[in-house]
Each structure stands twice: as C-alpha cells, then as structure tokens.
Amino acid sequence: MDPIEAFMQANALTTPLFPPTSRYHGIAAAQLTLPDGTTVAYLKRRFVPPPENFALLQEHMVAAGDRLDNLAARYLGDPQQYWRICDANGAMRPDELTETAGRRLRITLPEGIPGAPDAG
C-alpha cells in the first residue's frame, strides 16, 4: 500500500455515530461474528460516572404527574436530555425517579463541567 494512502487511512477522521447531546456520543461500535457467520453490530458498554462527579445546579422535588422529559425541558432546555437527570441521580430505570412524590432529584451539569463555587 502507498505510504501516503496508509497514513490517510490510519488518521482518517471518523464521523461520530451519535450527536454530542446523545448519551451514546463517543461510545464505539463493535461487531461480533457468530459461529454461523452472521455479523452482529452493537455499541460497547457505556459507563455512567458516579453522581457525585456532577456539579449540582439545583434540586427538584417530584410532584404527582412529573415526567422526566418535561423536567429535562424545564431545567436543561431539551426534553431528550432526560438521561442527564438519570445519570445525576444514579437511576438505571428512568421511571423510578418520578414514581414517588416528594423525592428530591439532582439537576446537574454534565461531568467535567465545574459548577459555581457557591452553588448548591
């Protein structure tokens, strides 16, 4: 192979599979070949950071009828960002966060973005 072509292939920019607002942004895809030769494509595992790694913006007390998509729209400006509320509260099942009125939910910044020193 031509050395320039090899360099271009090795250093090619790849288009992310998911936009930056997706919980799967940056997660690599992989393939598995089954014994029968069938190829199965999948995403590698996403590791959720511990909730204490997120800077707290505020808390929300759950009221009857609250929905995560509505809370994400209210606090984060995008209903599809509900997964950030899940991550911030260590929830594996999104519905569990709004099942009990009176529960306090953490509304946070994404991991790695520091909050104001006096926030909370």
N, C-alpha and C positions, 0 to 999 in steps of 0.2 A: 504494500500500500504506500502511496505517496506520503512522505512525512508531513507535508502541509495538510493533506486531507485527514491524516490520522490525528493531527493536532486539533483540527477543526471539529472532528467528531468527539474527541475527548473533552473538549472545552465548550461544547455547544450549550447554549442557553436553553433551558427547558421551560416550557410553559407550565405553570402550576395547574394541578388538576382542579383546585378549588380556589375561589377568591379569598382575599385576605380577611374578609368578615366571616368566613366559614370556620367551624370548629375543626374541620379537617385540613385547613390550609397548612401546607408544609409536611403533611403526612405522605410518605412514599407509597406508591402502588407496588405490588409484587404479583408474581404468578406462581402457581403450583401446578405441576403436571401430574395428573392422576395415573395410576397403573394402566388404565385403558387408553392413555394418550390424550385424554381430554385436558385442556388447559383451563384453569380457574383463576380469574383475576380477583384480587382483593386488596384492601388497604391494610397497611401494617397497623399495629396497635397504637392507639393514642393514649398517652399517659397524662392524666389530669394532675396538674400541680396541686399541692396541698392548699386548702382555702386560706391559710394564714399567709400565703405568698402574695395575696391580692390586697392592694390598698383600698381600704373602706371609703366609699363616698358617703353612704348613708345606710340606714336600715329602713325596712318597710314592714309594718305589722299587717299580716294577712287578714283580710276581711272575707266574709262569706261571698262567694262568687268571683273572687280574684282568679285571674288566669295569667300564666307566665308570659304569654305573648303580649298581653295588654300591659303588664308590668314592665316588660322589656321596652315596649314602645314608649311608655311614660318616662322611665328613668334613663334609658340608653338610646332612645330615638329610633329604634328599629325593632319591630316585633320578632324578627328572625334571630335576634341576638339573645333569645331566652336561654340558650345554652350557657351564656356567661353567668347568668344567675344560678344555674345548676352547678357550674364549676365553683362559684364563690361560696356555695353552701354545701358542697360535698354530696350532691344528690346524684344517685345513679338512676333514679326514676323521677322524671320531671314532675309528674302529678303529685308526688308526695309533698312537694313544697307548699302547695296551696290547699291541701286536704284539711288542715286544722286552722280554724280562725284563731288569731292571737299569736301565731308563730311569727318570730322575727326573721326576716330574710336580709342577708347582707347584699347590698348593691355595691359593686366594686369596680375598680379599674382593671384592665387586663394585667396579667402577670408581667412584671418587669417595668411597669409604668408607676413611678412613685406618686403617692398622694401628697397633699399638703401636710406639713409637719403638725398642724393643729387640727387635722380632720378627725372625725370620729365622734 
